[in-house]
Amino acid sequence: MKDNKSAYNSSVYDENIVSTLPYYREYHNQIIDLVKAAGMQNIDWLDTGCGTGTLASRVFDCRDDVRFTLCDPSEQMLDIAKNKLQGRDIRVFNIASQNMTFDSEFDVVTAVQSHHYLKPDERKTAVDNCFRALKSNGVFVTFENIRMTTEASDKIALKRWESFLSDHLKDPEVVKMHIDRRGVEVFPITIEEHIKLLREAGFKSVDVLWTSYLQAGFWAMKY
Ligand SMILES: C[S@@+](CC[C@H](N)C(=O)[O-])C[C@H]1O[C@@H](n2cnc3c(N)ncnc32)[C@H](O)[C@@H]1O
């Protein structure tokens, strides 16, 4: 029985995720760069679905004017995050995005690869909660597994990811496990559906930050 909803147990997550998600480190680079360009200082930052706390750790490596609130439904992931971030300005909540009740507290909210486990209603609640958690001028950044717009294009994108997995993970059984999770344990939606969801949550600006393979990043401003 796994200790969280990702493909890996918390103790082996960090070493495996880079071989599973192409450009995984780039998601965090993009977020850090965007927040820097937004010119914010003394940032109250919520990272929901924080996992092992890698994003917060990367942020603390380049700036010290951030207070992190880290949320995740997996206690085991949070234990690793707390260990990784010892001595840093963090507070931690064992909670899923769809159950958060923060209101107008944060300059930045991030959700990296953490909402694609949710069915449509819960996913909507999760995104609405991220919107409500932001202060009026706040920025939401999310990265997600996505689905292509047609079956034909999705099939090609999936084949491409399968080749990446085969090259990096080697074991055909593990590759199959990842491919088989799609539509069963993870429920990717298209870029257009993401943009619609973010607009419906109330965000005034909604833009694509980055995309490749079967992942995309979005940034949305509340105003
Ligand atoms: C693929 S990991 C991503 C972790 C981290 N954000 C990163 O960049 O490495 C997915 C994380 O989402 C968490 N998660 C699962 N369901 C969630 C939900 N409903 N709300 C928030 N986080 C969730 C899991 O416990 C896990 O830690």
The ligand as an SDF file (V2000), in Angstrom:
LIG
                    3D

 27 29  0  0  0  0  0  0  0  0999 V2000
    3.6280   13.8910   -7.9230 C   0  0  0  0  0  0  0  0  0  0  0  0
    3.6600   14.4380   -6.2410 S   0  0  0  0  0  0  0  0  0  0  0  0
    4.1570   16.1470   -6.4440 C   0  0  0  0  0  0  0  0  0  0  0  0
    4.8750   16.6540   -5.2260 C   0  0  0  0  0  0  0  0  0  0  0  0
    5.5110   18.0280   -5.3540 C   0  0  0  0  0  0  0  0  0  0  0  0
    4.5370   19.0460   -5.6470 N   0  0  0  0  0  0  0  0  0  0  0  0
    6.6380   18.0500   -6.3420 C   0  0  0  0  0  0  0  0  0  0  0  0
    6.7510   19.0160   -7.1200 O   0  0  0  0  0  0  0  0  0  0  0  0
    7.4680   17.1360   -6.3310 O   0  0  0  0  0  0  0  0  0  0  0  0
    1.9530   14.5830   -5.8440 C   0  0  0  0  0  0  0  0  0  0  0  0
    1.6560   15.0590   -4.4360 C   0  0  0  0  0  0  0  0  0  0  0  0
    0.2910   15.4810   -4.3950 O   0  0  0  0  0  0  0  0  0  0  0  0
   -0.2590   15.0550   -3.1800 C   0  0  0  0  0  0  0  0  0  0  0  0
   -1.7220   15.0340   -3.3340 N   0  0  0  0  0  0  0  0  0  0  0  0
   -2.5160   14.0020   -3.6810 C   0  0  0  0  0  0  0  0  0  0  0  0
   -3.8010   14.3810   -3.6880 N   0  0  0  0  0  0  0  0  0  0  0  0
   -3.8190   15.6970   -3.3370 C   0  0  0  0  0  0  0  0  0  0  0  0
   -4.8500   16.6540   -3.1380 C   0  0  0  0  0  0  0  0  0  0  0  0
   -6.1320   16.3270   -3.3000 N   0  0  0  0  0  0  0  0  0  0  0  0
   -4.4970   17.9080   -2.7480 N   0  0  0  0  0  0  0  0  0  0  0  0
   -3.2080   18.2280   -2.5690 C   0  0  0  0  0  0  0  0  0  0  0  0
   -2.1880   17.3620   -2.7510 N   0  0  0  0  0  0  0  0  0  0  0  0
   -2.4940   16.1140   -3.1240 C   0  0  0  0  0  0  0  0  0  0  0  0
    0.3900   13.7260   -2.9100 C   0  0  0  0  0  0  0  0  0  0  0  0
    0.2900   13.3390   -1.5530 O   0  0  0  0  0  0  0  0  0  0  0  0
    1.8100   13.9910   -3.3660 C   0  0  0  0  0  0  0  0  0  0  0  0
    2.6080   14.4620   -2.3190 O   0  0  0  0  0  0  0  0  0  0  0  0
  1  2  1  0
  2  3  1  0
  2 10  1  0
  3  4  1  0
  4  5  1  0
  5  6  1  0
  5  7  1  0
  7  8  2  0
  7  9  1  0
 10 11  1  0
 11 12  1  0
 11 26  1  0
 12 13  1  0
 13 14  1  0
 13 24  1  0
 14 15  1  0
 14 23  1  0
 15 16  2  0
 16 17  1  0
 17 18  1  0
 17 23  2  0
 18 19  1  0
 18 20  2  0
 20 21  1  0
 21 22  2  0
 22 23  1  0
 24 25  1  0
 24 26  1  0
 26 27  1  0
M  CHG  2   2   1   9  -1
M  END
$$$$
